[in-house]
Amino acid sequence: MPKYTEEDLGRAKKLVAVGFTVYKAAKDTGVPYETLRRHIFGINVTGSTGSGRPTVLTRTEEDKLVEILAYLARQAFPLDTSDICDLVQQFLNNLGRETQWKDNRPTRFWLSRFKARHAGVLASRKPEILTITRAKSLTEEVVGAFFSMYNGVLVDLGLEDKPDNIYNLDETGLSTDPRSTRVIVPSKSRDAYLKTASCGKATYSVLFCVNATGNYFPPFVFYKAKREPFDSWMRGGPPGTAYGTTPSGWMEGNIFESWFQTIFVPEITKKHDGQPTVLVYDGHGSHMTYRTAALAKDNNITVVCLPPHTSHAIQPLDVAVFKPVKVAWAQILKRWQRESRLVAVDKSVFPTLISQLWKELDPVHAVAGFRGSGLFPVDAEKVRSRMVGPGSTSRDDIPSPDEALQDAVLSVLSPEQSSETKAALANKTKRRSRVQNKSGEVLTSESSLQRLELEAAKRAEKGKKSPSSQQDRKLSKKREEKGKKRSSSHKIEKPSAKRKVTKLTTRSK
């Protein structure tokens, strides 16, 4: 129940009007100081009068704001806390409404209460990078065509109810950077140092392969090296682990063919005894070689390639496996750093850690990945829920009739381009010219421009000295051809190869 009445609030306002301070009037009438201050300074108040703090935006305005935030998230344009403050500030400015906030910019306290009021609708998440290419590639047409083809393959092979025969593979990088979570430090400390054995820039590539029932193949580890691996690089890993090297440290066609022939095909043949098998993976060039395709055909393995740039939504490993893998890997790294007393994770240590990681793999994640990607059971709607909108920021696409809110959204997402941005975009489309410089030479923008102008002047001067007309160039070309014919006619004929052989044969006799 309110601790004050409407009459108390009216009396407090009159006291302030005749010269009382807000604090004195609030104390005399029993009205909370903050409540009276908000009413006195014309801050918007919603709901019934009570002892709680009123919201600056009305309930209707907050509902519109929540709808806008949800819409932008579906368009892959989610806003962070700073963006929300910008949006509300611009909205209030567009309305011409003054608040107790400085420059109408929401405070951290209001933002926390706003999120608490709408906790059932809004949540804080760490965003995943989605390139514009991936966003545009996952369309209704692509999804519909792929699942029509994929479902047809399963029906033709009789695998609609055989998840054990459906596999997915992909490789990922495991970094040695132990920084994965926030740490606790003194509030006055500006830095939060973490002592480690190395800078954590090393990344090891591992190929994962799993079927729809959650059975994992042993890992395939391939190191970055120009020569063959040492034996110490292959000790301590899970039983059956395969190892290899590539100059880049990433998957290449020849090494994938070797793994496919020596590991995957024999295991599939042993497990399924010639029954049809489906293997789903992305269409990267290293996975699609003639030798791999021939081996798959000869062993009753049907390879299904995902549409380009859609693995984030259709590949089971990306959907539900790799994220928990990275979380478990971070804990393994932290434990290693402490148990080893800060010894770097080099190639001789990595197999032991990957063995620990393989013990952490949960079949439930793999099953969830196949289900979430719609590959088993087959369900295209699972992928359609991951499709983002066209990402348009036009006024007509914003789901709110409120022009002030529409203008605020456009000002945050599509601000007016600065002169620097316009210059950078223009520079991106200009024709490029290579600047000649010596090895190790440092150039500035001014000196590079001067050098280009000097080179252009030299070319122009050279063009003046050369034959200007097309007819002169043709005549000079004919003279060159005649000169070549004359020189070739005066050459001394060399003895034939037959004569040479005869002479050598004679001498040998």
C-alpha positions as CSV (number, residue, x, y, z in Angstrom):
1,M,0.0,0.0,0.0
2,P,1.2,3.5,-0.7
3,K,2.7,5.4,2.2
4,Y,1.2,8.6,1.0
5,T,-2.0,9.8,-0.7
6,E,-2.7,12.0,-3.6
7,E,-3.6,14.8,-1.1
8,D,-0.1,14.5,0.4
9,L,1.5,14.7,-3.0
10,G,-0.6,17.8,-3.9
11,R,0.3,19.5,-0.6
12,A,4.0,18.8,-1.1
13,K,3.9,20.4,-4.5
14,K,2.3,23.5,-3.0
15,L,5.0,23.8,-0.4
16,V,7.7,23.7,-3.0
17,A,5.8,26.3,-5.0
18,V,5.8,28.7,-2.0
19,G,9.6,28.3,-1.5
20,F,10.1,25.0,0.4
21,T,13.0,22.9,-0.8
22,V,12.1,19.5,-2.2
23,Y,13.8,17.8,0.7
24,K,11.9,19.8,3.3
25,A,8.5,19.4,1.5
26,A,9.0,15.7,1.2
27,K,10.0,15.3,4.9
28,D,7.0,17.4,6.1
29,T,4.4,15.5,3.9
30,G,5.8,12.0,4.0
31,V,6.1,11.8,0.3
32,P,9.4,10.1,-0.8
33,Y,12.0,12.6,-1.9
34,E,12.7,11.0,-5.3
35,T,9.0,10.7,-6.1
36,L,8.4,14.4,-5.3
37,R,11.5,15.4,-7.3
38,R,10.3,13.6,-10.3
39,H,6.9,15.2,-10.2
40,I,8.4,18.7,-9.6
41,F,10.8,18.5,-12.5
42,G,8.2,17.3,-14.9
43,I,9.6,13.8,-15.3
44,N,7.1,11.4,-16.9
45,V,5.3,9.2,-14.3
46,T,3.2,6.1,-15.2
47,G,1.0,3.8,-13.2
48,S,-0.6,4.6,-9.9
49,T,0.9,6.7,-7.2
50,G,2.9,4.7,-4.8
51,S,6.2,4.5,-3.0
52,G,8.1,2.7,-5.8
53,R,10.2,4.5,-8.4
54,P,8.2,5.4,-11.5
55,T,9.6,4.5,-14.9
56,V,10.8,7.3,-17.3
57,L,9.2,5.7,-20.3
58,T,5.5,4.7,-20.2
59,R,4.6,1.0,-20.3
60,T,3.5,1.4,-23.9
61,E,6.8,3.0,-24.9
62,E,8.8,0.3,-23.1
63,D,6.7,-2.4,-24.9
64,K,7.5,-0.8,-28.2
65,L,11.2,-0.6,-27.3
66,V,11.2,-4.3,-26.4
67,E,9.5,-5.2,-29.7
68,I,12.2,-3.1,-31.6
69,L,15.0,-4.9,-29.8
70,A,13.6,-8.3,-30.6
71,Y,13.1,-7.3,-34.2
72,L,16.7,-6.1,-34.6
73,A,18.0,-9.3,-33.0
74,R,16.1,-11.3,-35.6
75,Q,17.7,-9.2,-38.3
76,A,21.2,-10.0,-36.9
77,F,21.6,-6.4,-35.7
78,P,21.4,-7.0,-31.9
79,L,22.0,-3.9,-29.7
80,D,24.4,-3.8,-26.8
81,T,23.8,-1.7,-23.7
82,S,25.5,1.4,-25.2
83,D,23.3,1.1,-28.3
84,I,20.1,0.9,-26.1
85,C,21.1,4.0,-24.3
86,D,21.7,5.8,-27.6
87,L,18.3,4.6,-28.9
88,V,16.4,5.8,-25.8
89,Q,18.3,9.1,-25.7
90,Q,17.5,9.8,-29.3
91,F,13.9,8.7,-28.8
92,L,13.4,11.1,-25.9
93,N,15.1,14.0,-27.8
94,N,12.8,13.3,-30.8
95,L,9.8,13.6,-28.4
96,G,11.2,16.8,-26.9
97,R,10.9,15.3,-23.4
98,E,13.2,16.4,-20.6
99,T,14.3,13.9,-17.9
100,Q,16.4,13.9,-14.9
101,W,19.2,12.2,-16.9
102,K,22.1,14.2,-18.2
103,D,21.4,15.0,-21.9
104,N,18.5,12.5,-21.7
105,R,20.9,9.6,-21.7
106,P,19.7,6.6,-19.5
107,T,21.8,5.7,-16.5
108,R,23.2,2.3,-15.7
109,F,20.6,1.9,-13.0
110,W,17.7,2.4,-15.3
111,L,19.2,0.0,-17.8
112,S,19.5,-2.7,-15.2
113,R,15.9,-2.2,-14.0
114,F,14.7,-2.2,-17.6
115,K,16.3,-5.6,-18.3
116,A,14.8,-6.9,-15.0
117,R,11.3,-5.7,-15.9
118,H,11.5,-7.6,-19.2
119,A,13.6,-10.5,-18.2
120,G,11.0,-12.9,-19.6
121,V,11.4,-11.5,-23.1
122,L,15.0,-10.1,-23.3
123,A,18.2,-11.8,-22.3
124,S,21.9,-11.0,-22.6
125,R,24.0,-13.2,-24.9
126,K,27.4,-13.2,-26.4
127,P,26.9,-12.6,-30.1
128,E,28.3,-15.0,-32.7
129,I,29.9,-13.6,-35.8
130,L,27.6,-14.0,-38.9
131,T,29.2,-12.7,-42.1
132,I,27.0,-10.9,-44.6
133,T,27.7,-13.8,-47.0
134,R,26.3,-16.4,-44.6
135,A,23.3,-14.2,-43.8
136,K,22.4,-13.9,-47.4
137,S,23.1,-17.6,-48.2
138,L,20.6,-19.1,-45.8
139,T,17.4,-18.4,-47.7
140,E,14.1,-20.2,-48.0
141,E,14.9,-21.4,-51.5
142,V,18.3,-22.8,-50.4
143,V,16.9,-24.5,-47.3
144,G,13.9,-26.0,-49.1
145,A,16.0,-27.4,-52.0
146,F,18.6,-28.9,-49.7
147,F,16.2,-30.7,-47.4
148,S,14.2,-31.9,-50.3
149,M,17.4,-33.5,-51.7
150,Y,18.6,-34.7,-48.3
151,N,15.3,-36.3,-47.4
152,G,15.2,-38.0,-50.8
153,V,18.7,-39.5,-50.2
154,L,17.7,-40.9,-46.8
155,V,14.5,-42.4,-48.3
156,D,16.3,-44.0,-51.3
157,L,18.9,-45.5,-49.0
158,G,16.4,-46.6,-46.4
159,L,18.1,-44.6,-43.6
160,E,15.1,-42.6,-42.3
161,D,15.2,-44.4,-39.0
162,K,18.9,-45.4,-38.8
163,P,20.8,-42.5,-37.1
164,D,23.8,-44.8,-36.6
165,N,24.5,-44.6,-40.4
166,I,24.4,-40.8,-40.7
167,Y,27.7,-39.0,-40.0
168,N,29.0,-35.4,-39.9
169,L,32.6,-34.2,-39.9
170,D,34.4,-30.9,-39.7
171,E,37.6,-29.5,-38.3
172,T,38.1,-26.8,-35.7
173,G,41.0,-25.0,-34.1
174,L,41.9,-25.3,-30.4
175,S,43.8,-22.3,-29.2
176,T,46.3,-22.3,-26.4
177,D,45.0,-18.9,-25.1
178,P,43.8,-19.5,-21.5
179,R,41.8,-16.3,-21.2
180,S,38.2,-17.5,-21.3
181,T,36.4,-15.9,-18.4
182,R,36.4,-12.7,-16.4
183,V,38.5,-12.7,-13.2
184,I,38.2,-11.0,-9.8
185,V,40.7,-8.2,-9.0
186,P,40.7,-5.3,-6.6
187,S,38.2,-2.6,-7.6
188,K,41.0,0.0,-7.8
189,S,43.2,-2.2,-10.0
190,R,43.3,-1.0,-13.6
191,D,45.0,-4.1,-14.9
192,A,44.2,-7.8,-14.6
193,Y,47.3,-9.7,-15.5
194,L,47.2,-13.5,-16.0
195,K,50.6,-15.2,-15.9
196,T,50.9,-17.8,-18.6
197,A,53.7,-19.9,-20.2
198,S,53.3,-18.3,-23.6
199,C,51.3,-15.7,-25.5
200,G,48.7,-18.3,-26.4
201,K,48.8,-17.7,-30.2
202,A,49.4,-21.3,-31.1
203,T,46.3,-23.1,-32.5
204,Y,46.1,-26.8,-33.2
205,S,43.6,-28.2,-35.8
206,V,41.5,-31.2,-35.0
207,L,39.0,-33.1,-37.2
208,F,35.9,-34.3,-35.5
209,C,33.6,-37.0,-36.9
210,V,30.4,-38.2,-35.1
211,N,27.2,-39.9,-36.1
212,A,23.6,-39.0,-35.1
213,T,23.6,-41.4,-32.1
214,G,26.6,-39.6,-30.6
215,N,29.4,-42.0,-31.4
216,Y,32.6,-40.1,-32.0
217,F,35.5,-41.2,-34.1
218,P,39.0,-40.9,-32.6
219,P,40.4,-37.4,-33.4
220,F,42.5,-36.6,-36.4
221,V,45.2,-34.0,-35.4
222,F,47.2,-32.3,-38.0
223,Y,50.0,-30.0,-37.0
224,K,51.6,-27.1,-38.9
225,A,54.9,-28.4,-40.0
226,K,56.9,-28.6,-43.3
227,R,58.3,-32.0,-42.5
228,E,57.2,-35.3,-41.0
229,P,56.0,-35.3,-37.3
230,F,58.2,-36.4,-34.4
231,D,57.2,-39.4,-32.4
232,S,56.7,-37.2,-29.3
233,W,53.9,-35.4,-31.2
234,M,51.9,-38.6,-31.3
235,R,52.2,-40.0,-27.8
236,G,49.5,-39.7,-25.1
237,G,46.4,-39.1,-27.3
238,P,43.2,-41.1,-27.3
239,P,43.4,-44.7,-28.7
240,G,43.1,-44.7,-32.5
241,T,44.1,-41.0,-32.9
242,A,45.4,-40.1,-36.3
243,Y,48.2,-37.5,-36.8
244,G,49.5,-35.6,-39.8
245,T,51.2,-32.4,-40.9
246,T,50.5,-29.7,-43.4
247,P,52.5,-26.5,-44.2
248,S,49.6,-24.3,-43.3
249,G,48.3,-26.1,-40.3
250,W,44.8,-26.4,-42.0
251,M,43.2,-29.2,-43.8
252,E,44.5,-30.0,-47.3
253,G,43.2,-32.4,-49.9
254,N,46.0,-35.0,-49.8
255,I,45.9,-35.4,-46.0
256,F,42.1,-35.6,-46.0
257,E,42.2,-38.4,-48.6
258,S,44.7,-40.3,-46.5
259,W,42.5,-40.1,-43.4
260,F,39.4,-41.0,-45.4
261,Q,41.1,-44.1,-46.9
262,T,43.0,-45.4,-43.9
263,I,40.7,-44.4,-41.0
264,F,37.1,-43.6,-42.1
265,V,36.5,-46.2,-44.8
266,P,37.9,-49.2,-42.9
267,E,35.9,-48.2,-39.7
268,I,32.7,-47.8,-41.6
269,T,33.1,-51.1,-43.5
270,K,33.8,-52.9,-40.2
271,K,30.9,-51.3,-38.4
272,H,28.2,-51.3,-41.0
273,D,29.3,-54.3,-43.1
274,G,28.6,-52.7,-46.5
275,Q,25.3,-51.1,-45.5
276,P,24.7,-47.6,-47.1
277,T,26.1,-44.7,-45.1
278,V,25.6,-41.0,-45.4
279,L,28.4,-38.5,-44.6
280,V,27.5,-34.8,-44.4
281,Y,30.1,-32.1,-44.5
282,D,30.8,-28.7,-46.0
283,G,32.0,-28.4,-49.6
284,H,35.4,-27.1,-48.9
285,G,37.9,-27.9,-51.6
286,S,40.1,-30.1,-49.3
287,H,37.1,-32.4,-48.7
288,M,36.0,-32.7,-52.4
289,T,38.8,-34.5,-54.3
290,Y,38.4,-37.1,-57.0
291,R,40.1,-39.8,-55.0
292,T,37.8,-39.1,-52.0
293,A,34.7,-39.3,-54.2
294,A,35.9,-42.5,-55.8
295,L,36.5,-44.1,-52.4
296,A,33.1,-43.1,-51.2
297,K,31.4,-44.5,-54.2
298,D,33.3,-47.8,-54.0
299,N,32.4,-48.3,-50.4
300,N,28.6,-47.4,-50.5
301,I,29.2,-44.0,-48.8
302,T,26.9,-41.2,-50.0
303,V,28.5,-37.8,-49.5
304,V,26.1,-34.9,-48.9
305,C,27.6,-31.5,-49.2
306,L,26.0,-28.6,-47.3
307,P,25.0,-25.5,-49.3
308,P,27.8,-22.9,-49.3
309,H,28.0,-20.7,-46.2
310,T,25.3,-22.5,-44.3
311,S,27.3,-24.7,-42.0
312,H,26.5,-22.4,-39.0
313,A,22.8,-23.6,-39.2
314,I,22.8,-27.0,-40.9
315,Q,26.0,-28.6,-39.7
316,P,25.5,-30.6,-36.4
317,L,29.0,-30.0,-35.1
318,D,28.7,-26.3,-35.5
319,V,25.2,-26.2,-34.1
320,A,25.7,-28.0,-30.7
321,V,29.1,-29.6,-30.4
322,F,31.9,-27.2,-30.9
323,K,30.7,-24.6,-28.3
324,P,30.8,-27.1,-25.3
325,V,34.0,-28.5,-26.7
326,K,35.6,-25.0,-26.5
327,V,34.3,-24.5,-22.9
328,A,35.7,-27.9,-21.8
329,W,39.0,-27.1,-23.6
330,A,39.4,-23.8,-21.7
331,Q,39.1,-25.7,-18.4
332,I,41.6,-28.2,-19.5
333,L,44.1,-25.5,-20.4
334,K,43.6,-23.8,-17.1
335,R,44.2,-27.0,-15.2
336,W,47.3,-27.8,-17.3
337,Q,48.8,-24.3,-16.6
338,R,48.5,-24.8,-12.9
339,E,49.5,-28.5,-12.7
340,S,52.5,-28.1,-15.0
341,R,53.6,-24.9,-13.2
342,L,53.2,-22.8,-16.4
343,V,54.7,-25.1,-19.1
344,A,53.8,-24.2,-22.7
345,V,51.4,-26.3,-24.6
346,D,53.6,-27.5,-27.5
347,K,53.1,-30.4,-29.9
348,S,54.5,-32.9,-27.4
349,V,51.9,-31.9,-24.8
350,F,48.9,-31.5,-27.0
351,P,48.1,-35.2,-27.4
352,T,47.7,-35.6,-23.6
353,L,45.3,-32.6,-23.4
354,I,43.3,-33.8,-26.4
355,S,43.0,-37.2,-24.6
356,Q,41.5,-35.3,-21.6
357,L,39.1,-33.4,-24.0
358,W,37.9,-36.6,-25.6
359,K,36.8,-37.9,-22.2
360,E,34.7,-34.8,-21.8
361,L,32.8,-35.3,-25.0
362,D,29.1,-35.9,-24.4
363,P,27.0,-37.9,-26.9
364,V,24.0,-35.7,-25.9
365,H,25.6,-32.7,-27.6
366,A,26.0,-34.6,-30.9
367,V,22.4,-35.9,-30.8
368,A,21.2,-32.3,-30.1
369,G,23.4,-31.1,-33.0
370,F,21.7,-33.4,-35.5
371,R,18.3,-32.5,-34.1
372,G,18.9,-28.8,-34.0
373,S,20.3,-28.8,-37.6
374,G,17.3,-30.7,-38.8
375,L,19.3,-33.6,-40.2
376,F,17.9,-36.2,-37.9
377,P,15.0,-36.4,-37.5
378,V,14.7,-34.5,-40.8
379,D,13.0,-31.2,-40.0
380,A,13.7,-28.1,-42.1
381,E,11.8,-25.9,-39.6
382,K,14.8,-26.2,-37.3
383,V,16.9,-24.4,-39.8
384,R,14.3,-21.9,-40.8
385,S,14.2,-20.6,-37.2
386,R,17.9,-19.7,-37.6
387,M,17.3,-17.7,-40.7
388,V,17.8,-13.9,-40.3
389,G,15.9,-11.2,-42.1
390,P,17.2,-9.2,-45.0
391,G,18.7,-6.7,-42.5
392,S,16.9,-3.8,-44.0
393,T,17.0,-0.5,-42.0
394,S,14.4,1.3,-44.0
395,R,11.5,3.0,-42.2
396,D,8.9,0.7,-43.6
397,D,10.5,-2.4,-42.2
398,I,10.6,-1.2,-38.6
399,P,7.7,-2.7,-36.7
400,S,6.5,0.4,-35.0
401,P,4.1,3.2,-36.2
402,D,5.8,5.7,-33.8
403,E,7.8,8.0,-36.0
404,A,10.0,9.3,-33.1
405,L,11.0,5.7,-32.4
406,Q,11.6,4.9,-36.1
407,D,13.9,8.0,-36.4
408,A,15.8,6.9,-33.2
409,V,16.3,3.4,-34.7
410,L,17.5,4.8,-38.0
411,S,19.9,7.2,-36.3
412,V,21.5,4.3,-34.3
413,L,21.7,1.8,-37.1
414,S,22.2,4.1,-40.1
415,P,23.9,7.3,-38.9
416,E,24.9,9.9,-41.4
417,Q,28.2,9.1,-42.9
418,S,31.1,11.2,-41.7
419,S,33.6,12.8,-44.2
420,E,36.2,10.2,-43.1
421,T,33.9,7.3,-43.9
422,K,33.0,8.8,-47.3
423,A,36.7,9.2,-48.1
424,A,37.5,5.6,-47.0
425,L,34.7,4.2,-49.1
426,A,35.8,6.3,-52.1
427,N,39.4,5.0,-51.6
428,K,38.1,1.5,-51.6
429,T,36.7,1.8,-55.1
430,K,39.6,3.7,-56.7
431,R,41.9,2.0,-59.1
432,R,45.0,0.8,-57.3
433,S,48.6,1.5,-58.5
434,R,51.6,-0.4,-57.4
435,V,54.3,1.8,-55.9
436,Q,57.8,0.7,-56.7
437,N,60.2,0.7,-53.7
438,K,63.3,-1.1,-52.6
439,S,63.3,-3.9,-50.2
440,G,63.0,-2.6,-46.6
441,E,62.2,1.0,-47.8
442,V,59.6,2.9,-45.8
443,L,57.2,5.2,-47.6
444,T,54.8,7.9,-46.5
445,S,51.6,8.7,-48.3
446,E,53.2,11.9,-49.7
447,S,56.3,10.2,-50.9
448,S,54.3,7.4,-52.5
449,L,52.2,9.9,-54.3
450,Q,55.3,11.8,-55.6
451,R,56.8,8.5,-56.8
452,L,53.6,7.6,-58.7
453,E,53.6,11.0,-60.3
454,L,57.3,10.6,-61.3
455,E,56.6,7.1,-62.8
456,A,53.7,8.5,-64.7
457,A,55.8,11.3,-66.1
458,K,58.5,8.8,-67.2
459,R,55.9,6.7,-69.0
460,A,54.5,9.7,-70.8
461,E,58.0,10.7,-71.9
462,K,58.7,7.2,-73.1
463,G,55.4,7.2,-75.1
464,K,56.4,10.4,-76.9
465,K,59.7,8.9,-78.1
466,S,58.1,5.7,-79.4
467,P,56.2,5.5,-82.8
468,S,53.0,7.5,-82.3
469,S,50.9,6.1,-85.1
470,Q,49.6,2.7,-85.5
471,Q,51.0,2.5,-89.0
472,D,54.5,3.2,-87.8
473,R,54.2,0.5,-85.2
474,K,53.1,-2.0,-87.8
475,L,56.1,-1.1,-90.1
476,S,58.5,-1.5,-87.2
477,K,57.0,-4.9,-86.4
478,K,57.4,-6.0,-90.0
479,R,61.1,-4.9,-90.0
480,E,61.7,-6.9,-86.9
481,E,60.2,-10.0,-88.4
482,K,62.3,-9.6,-91.6
483,G,65.4,-9.2,-89.5
484,K,64.7,-12.4,-87.7
485,K,64.2,-14.4,-90.9
486,R,67.5,-13.1,-92.3
487,S,69.4,-14.0,-89.2
488,S,67.9,-17.5,-89.2
489,S,68.8,-18.1,-92.8
490,H,72.5,-17.4,-92.2
491,K,72.8,-19.8,-89.2
492,I,75.2,-22.8,-89.7
493,E,73.2,-26.0,-89.8
494,K,74.1,-28.2,-86.8
495,P,74.8,-32.0,-87.4
496,S,71.7,-34.1,-86.8
497,A,71.2,-36.2,-83.8
498,K,71.5,-39.3,-86.0
499,R,75.0,-38.4,-87.1
500,K,76.0,-37.8,-83.5
501,V,74.8,-41.2,-82.5
502,T,76.5,-42.8,-85.4
503,K,79.8,-41.2,-84.5
504,L,79.5,-42.2,-80.8
505,T,78.6,-45.7,-81.8
506,T,81.6,-45.9,-84.1
507,R,84.0,-44.6,-81.4
508,S,82.7,-47.1,-79.0
509,K,83.5,-49.9,-81.5
